[in-house]
Amino acid sequence: MATTKDYRDFILEQLNLLDNITCKSMMGEYLLYYNGILFGGIYDDRLLVKIVDSNKKYNMQKSIPYESAKPMYLVDDVDNQEVLRDIVLDTYKDLKK
């Protein structure tokens, strides 16, 4: 099942507290970048972020984005823009090293 454009648009709107978020379509799903760094994606109408040390404090559940992929963290609370911003910033902080 591919991600709907409505869900993609919703997630991008929820991430609007951050500048420099970009989204690239990839085989029916969407890759998400912050300041040019890939931090996560939208897979089957689910927001997932890469697993790094600094985002473990959010106690997110691991999920597989697609068959044979590495696990990622599933962001359950996509309605809370402030928490989403913090998750992205913490994830980005570890990935840009």
C-alpha positions in Angstrom: 0.0 0.0 0.0 1.5 3.4 -1.0 1.2 6.5 1.0 -1.6 8.9 0.0 -0.8 12.4 -1.1 -3.3 13.7 1.5 -1.3 12.0 4.3 2.0 13.3 2.8 0.5 16.8 2.8 -0.7 16.4 6.4 2.7 15.4 7.6 4.4 18.2 5.8 2.0 20.7 7.3 2.7 19.2 10.8 6.4 19.8 10.1 6.0 23.4 9.2 7.6 24.6 12.5 10.9 23.7 10.8 12.4 25.5 7.8 14.2 23.5 5.2 12.1 20.3 5.2 12.1 18.7 1.8 10.2 15.7 0.6 11.2 13.4 -2.3 8.9 10.8 -3.9 10.3 7.3 -4.0 8.3 4.4 -5.4 5.0 5.5 -3.9 6.5 6.6 -0.6 8.3 9.8 0.5 11.7 10.5 1.9 12.1 13.4 4.3 15.1 15.6 4.6 16.0 18.4 7.0 18.7 20.8 5.9 19.6 18.2 3.2 20.0 15.3 5.7 17.7 12.3 5.3 16.1 11.8 8.7 13.0 9.6 7.9 10.2 9.0 5.6 6.5 8.4 5.1 5.7 4.8 4.4 2.2 3.3 4.1 0.7 6.4 5.7 3.1 6.2 8.7 5.8 8.6 9.7 9.1 6.9 10.5 12.5 8.3 11.5 15.9 6.8 11.6 17.0 5.3 14.9 19.8 7.4 16.6 20.9 7.8 20.2 19.4 11.2 20.7 15.8 10.1 19.7 15.6 7.0 21.9 14.3 9.2 24.8 10.9 9.5 23.0 10.3 5.7 23.5 9.0 5.2 20.0 8.2 1.7 18.7 10.4 0.1 16.1 8.8 -0.5 12.7 10.0 -1.8 9.3 9.3 0.7 6.5 9.3 -1.9 3.8 10.5 -5.5 3.3 14.2 -6.0 3.9 14.7 -2.5 5.3 16.4 -1.6 8.6 14.0 -0.8 11.4 13.1 2.8 12.1 11.1 4.5 14.8 7.4 4.9 14.2 6.1 8.4 15.3 2.7 7.8 16.8 1.9 11.3 17.9 1.9 13.2 14.5 -0.7 15.7 15.8 1.8 17.4 18.2 3.9 19.8 16.1 6.2 20.7 19.0 7.1 17.0 19.7 7.5 16.4 16.0 9.9 19.3 15.7 11.9 18.0 18.7 12.1 14.5 17.3 13.4 15.8 13.9 15.9 18.1 15.5 17.3 15.4 17.8 17.5 12.9 14.9 19.2 15.5 12.7 21.7 16.4 15.4 23.0 12.8 15.5 22.9 12.3 11.7 24.9 15.4 10.8 27.9 14.3 12.8 
